Amino acid sequence: MTELYILDVPENTAVAKVAAEDPAVTVGQVGPYFVISADGPIVIDRRATGCRHAVWYSCVAGVARSGRITQHDKDALRVEPA
């Protein structure tokens, strides 16, 4: 399982919301974090979130050991199973 952690603050809510639109992705909460998880890759389109670059590049709080970030640029954030 691939897991991505995003701090639950107003600036990052759009990231979790866009991730939740993918039927293969589950968005939950653990403490002050959104936990975005999927059996396969997680792909979030930056433009769909409406996030500015500073928020986009600082939104990731962590990735579980079972995953790795393979793309985090101006277009998308992609986390794949390790």
Residue pairs with C-beta under 8 A, 6 or more apart in sequence:
1 37
1 38
1 39
1 64
1 66
1 81
2 37
2 38
2 39
2 40
2 41
2 42
2 64
2 66
2 67
2 79
2 80
2 81
3 35
3 36
3 37
3 63
3 64
3 66
3 67
4 19
4 35
4 36
4 37
4 42
4 60
4 62
4 63
4 64
4 67
4 77
4 79
5 30
5 33
5 34
5 35
5 36
5 60
5 61
5 62
5 63
5 64
6 12
6 15
6 16
6 33
6 34
6 36
6 59
6 60
6 61
7 32
7 33
7 34
7 59
7 61
8 16
8 29
8 32
8 33
8 34
11 51
11 55
11 59
12 34
12 55
12 59
14 49
14 50
14 51
15 34
15 44
15 49
15 51
15 56
15 59
15 77
16 27
16 34
16 36
17 49
18 44
18 45
18 48
18 49
19 25
19 27
19 36
19 42
19 44
20 26
20 27
20 36
21 48
22 38
22 42
22 43
24 38
24 39
24 40
25 36
25 37
25 38
25 42
26 36
26 37
26 38
27 34
27 35
27 36
27 37
28 34
28 35
28 37
29 35
33 61
33 62
36 42
36 44
40 80
40 81
41 70
41 78
41 79
41 80
41 81
42 67
42 77
42 78
42 79
43 76
43 77
43 78
44 76
44 77
44 78
45 75
45 76
46 56
46 74
46 75
46 76
46 77
47 75
49 56
51 59
53 74
56 74
56 77
57 72
59 77
60 69
60 72
60 77
63 69
63 79
65 82
66 81
66 82
67 79
67 80
67 81
67 82
68 79
68 80
68 82
69 77
69 78
69 79
70 78
70 79
70 80
71 77
71 78
72 78
